[in-house]
Amino acid sequence: MMTTVHLAVYDGLADWEFGYVAAGVNNPAFQRSPGRHRIRTVAATPDPVTTIGGVRITPDLVLDDVTPAGSGMLVLPGGDSWEGGGNAPFAVAARRWLEAGVPVAAICGAVAGLAGEGLLDDRPHTGNAVEELSSAPGYGGAALFRPVRAVRAGGLVTAGGASALEFAREVFAELDLYTPEVLEAWYGLHSTGDPAWFGRPADA
């Protein structure tokens, strides 16, 4: 059965933060179960959004029409629109997803949005900086902040904006998209630029 990975989109979306995730999920090459997942974009309204890079995206779905029951994961990229409590409906949706036992993945500004919703108070997490999260009203999880590139814990993946690659790696692990060996090879290829990571002998 195919499951949908819902990718949130909004004006000011950070293009570089979701690229690895979208490409990996929608490309069946090397997947454990090719084609088991698909990406569909979700916005607050049906109107097109424009990313930081000026790319216009027409959403596939509207958030009010999406439920955790029909989802394999909710992915929340960062972007300027998260500042000052923007994108609050997506933070509220993240609570619904997590309470339903469906994973959520957030990066950069989206992590701050989850902090403001109180979703980081009882889960290990990371983000751009603990100081940024601490400025979000309602955040009480400073003791669980980890100064690393990405954290996967309790169905939640978090990362800072400079860690799109590590973010994708943890998303893929949460989705069980690749075998551990293929995931290691994928990360090695993209982090070192060495094509030998793919197709190397098993005993190398």
C-alpha positions as CSV (number, residue, x, y, z in Angstrom):
1,M,0.0,0.0,0.0
2,M,1.3,3.4,-0.9
3,T,1.5,6.0,1.9
4,T,1.7,9.8,1.5
5,V,4.4,11.9,3.0
6,H,2.8,15.3,3.4
7,L,5.2,18.2,2.7
8,A,4.1,21.5,4.0
9,V,4.5,24.5,1.7
10,Y,4.1,28.2,2.4
11,D,5.4,31.6,1.2
12,G,9.1,32.0,2.0
13,L,9.7,28.3,2.1
14,A,13.4,27.4,2.3
15,D,14.1,25.5,-0.9
16,W,17.3,23.7,0.3
17,E,15.7,22.3,3.4
18,F,13.4,19.8,1.8
19,G,15.1,18.9,-1.5
20,Y,16.9,15.7,-0.4
21,V,13.7,14.5,1.4
22,A,11.4,15.0,-1.7
23,A,13.9,13.5,-4.1
24,G,14.6,10.5,-2.0
25,V,11.0,9.7,-1.2
26,N,9.8,10.1,-4.8
27,N,12.7,8.3,-6.4
28,P,12.2,4.5,-6.1
29,A,15.8,3.7,-6.9
30,F,17.5,1.7,-4.1
31,Q,14.4,1.9,-1.9
32,R,13.6,-1.1,0.4
33,S,10.1,-1.2,-1.1
34,P,10.2,0.9,-4.3
35,G,7.3,3.3,-4.7
36,R,5.8,2.6,-1.2
37,H,5.8,6.4,-0.4
38,R,4.9,9.5,-2.4
39,I,5.3,13.2,-1.7
40,R,2.2,15.5,-1.8
41,T,2.4,19.2,-1.0
42,V,0.0,20.7,1.6
43,A,-0.7,24.4,2.1
44,A,-3.1,26.5,4.2
45,T,-5.0,27.5,1.1
46,P,-5.1,26.2,-2.5
47,D,-3.3,29.3,-3.7
48,P,0.3,28.9,-5.1
49,V,3.1,29.8,-2.8
50,T,6.5,31.2,-3.6
51,T,9.7,29.9,-2.0
52,I,12.7,31.9,-0.9
53,G,14.3,31.0,-4.3
54,G,11.3,32.4,-6.2
55,V,9.9,29.0,-7.2
56,R,6.1,28.9,-7.4
57,I,4.5,25.8,-6.0
58,T,0.8,25.0,-6.5
59,P,-0.2,22.8,-3.5
60,D,-1.7,19.4,-4.0
61,L,-3.8,19.6,-0.9
62,V,-5.2,22.0,1.7
63,L,-4.3,21.4,5.3
64,D,-7.9,21.4,6.5
65,D,-8.6,18.4,4.2
66,V,-5.6,16.3,5.5
67,T,-5.7,14.0,8.5
68,P,-3.0,11.9,10.2
69,A,-5.0,8.8,9.3
70,G,-4.1,9.2,5.7
71,S,-0.5,10.2,6.3
72,G,2.9,8.5,6.7
73,M,4.6,11.6,7.9
74,L,4.2,15.4,8.0
75,V,7.4,17.3,6.9
76,L,7.7,20.9,7.9
77,P,10.5,22.9,6.2
78,G,11.7,26.2,7.6
79,G,11.2,29.6,6.1
80,D,10.7,33.2,7.2
81,S,7.0,32.7,7.5
82,W,7.5,30.8,10.8
83,E,8.7,34.0,12.5
84,G,6.4,35.7,15.0
85,G,4.2,32.6,15.3
86,G,3.5,32.3,11.5
87,N,2.3,29.0,10.1
88,A,0.6,28.2,13.5
89,P,-1.9,25.9,11.8
90,F,0.9,23.6,10.8
91,A,2.3,23.5,14.3
92,V,-1.2,22.6,15.6
93,A,-1.3,19.9,12.9
94,A,2.0,18.5,14.1
95,R,0.4,18.0,17.5
96,R,-2.4,16.0,15.9
97,W,0.1,13.9,13.9
98,L,2.2,13.1,16.9
99,E,-0.8,12.3,19.1
100,A,-2.0,9.9,16.4
101,G,1.4,8.2,16.4
102,V,2.3,9.5,12.9
103,P,5.8,10.9,12.6
104,V,6.6,14.6,12.1
105,A,9.9,16.1,10.7
106,A,10.7,19.7,11.2
107,I,13.8,21.8,10.3
108,C,15.1,25.3,11.0
109,G,12.2,27.8,11.7
110,A,9.7,25.0,11.8
111,V,11.4,23.6,14.9
112,A,10.8,27.0,16.6
113,G,7.2,26.7,15.6
114,L,6.9,23.3,17.3
115,A,8.7,24.8,20.4
116,G,6.0,27.5,20.6
117,E,3.3,24.7,20.4
118,G,5.0,22.9,23.4
119,L,5.9,19.9,21.4
120,L,9.5,19.8,22.3
121,D,9.1,19.7,26.1
122,D,9.3,16.0,26.5
123,R,11.4,14.8,23.5
124,P,15.1,15.1,22.7
125,H,15.5,17.5,19.8
126,T,17.8,20.0,18.1
127,G,17.4,23.1,16.0
128,N,19.3,26.2,15.0
129,A,20.2,27.1,18.6
130,V,18.6,26.5,22.0
131,E,18.6,30.3,22.4
132,E,16.3,30.6,19.4
133,L,13.9,28.0,20.7
134,S,14.0,29.5,24.2
135,S,12.5,32.8,22.8
136,A,9.4,30.9,21.7
137,P,6.5,31.3,24.2
138,G,5.6,28.0,25.7
139,Y,9.0,26.3,25.2
140,G,10.1,24.3,28.2
141,G,12.4,21.7,26.6
142,A,15.9,23.4,26.9
143,A,17.2,20.5,29.0
144,L,16.4,18.1,26.1
145,F,18.1,20.2,23.4
146,R,21.0,18.3,21.7
147,P,23.8,20.3,20.0
148,V,24.0,18.0,17.0
149,R,22.9,18.3,13.4
150,A,19.7,16.2,13.6
151,V,17.8,14.2,16.2
152,R,15.2,11.5,15.8
153,A,13.2,10.6,18.9
154,G,9.7,9.6,19.7
155,G,8.4,9.9,16.2
156,L,9.9,13.4,15.8
157,V,12.8,14.4,13.5
158,T,14.4,17.8,14.1
159,A,17.3,19.6,12.5
160,G,18.9,23.0,12.1
161,G,18.7,24.9,8.8
162,A,22.3,24.0,7.9
163,S,21.7,20.3,8.2
164,A,19.4,19.4,5.3
165,L,21.4,16.3,4.5
166,E,21.3,14.9,8.1
167,F,17.6,15.9,8.3
168,A,16.9,13.8,5.2
169,R,18.9,10.9,6.6
170,E,16.8,10.8,9.7
171,V,13.6,11.1,7.8
172,F,14.6,8.2,5.6
173,A,15.4,6.2,8.7
174,E,12.1,7.0,10.3
175,L,10.2,5.9,7.1
176,D,12.4,2.8,6.8
177,L,12.9,4.0,3.2
178,Y,16.2,2.2,2.6
179,T,18.1,-0.7,4.2
180,P,20.7,0.5,6.8
181,E,23.5,-0.3,4.3
182,V,21.9,1.7,1.5
183,L,21.2,4.6,3.8
184,E,24.8,4.7,4.9
185,A,25.9,4.6,1.3
186,W,23.5,7.4,0.4
187,Y,24.7,9.6,3.2
188,G,28.3,8.8,2.4
189,L,27.9,9.8,-1.2
190,H,26.3,13.1,-0.5
191,S,28.5,14.0,2.5
192,T,31.8,13.1,0.9
193,G,31.1,13.3,-2.8
194,D,32.7,9.9,-3.4
195,P,30.7,7.9,-5.9
196,A,32.4,4.8,-4.7
197,W,29.9,4.7,-1.9
198,F,27.3,3.3,-4.3
199,G,28.1,0.0,-5.9
200,R,31.1,-0.8,-3.7
201,P,31.7,-4.4,-2.9
202,A,30.0,-5.7,0.3
203,D,33.4,-6.4,1.9
204,A,35.0,-3.1,1.1
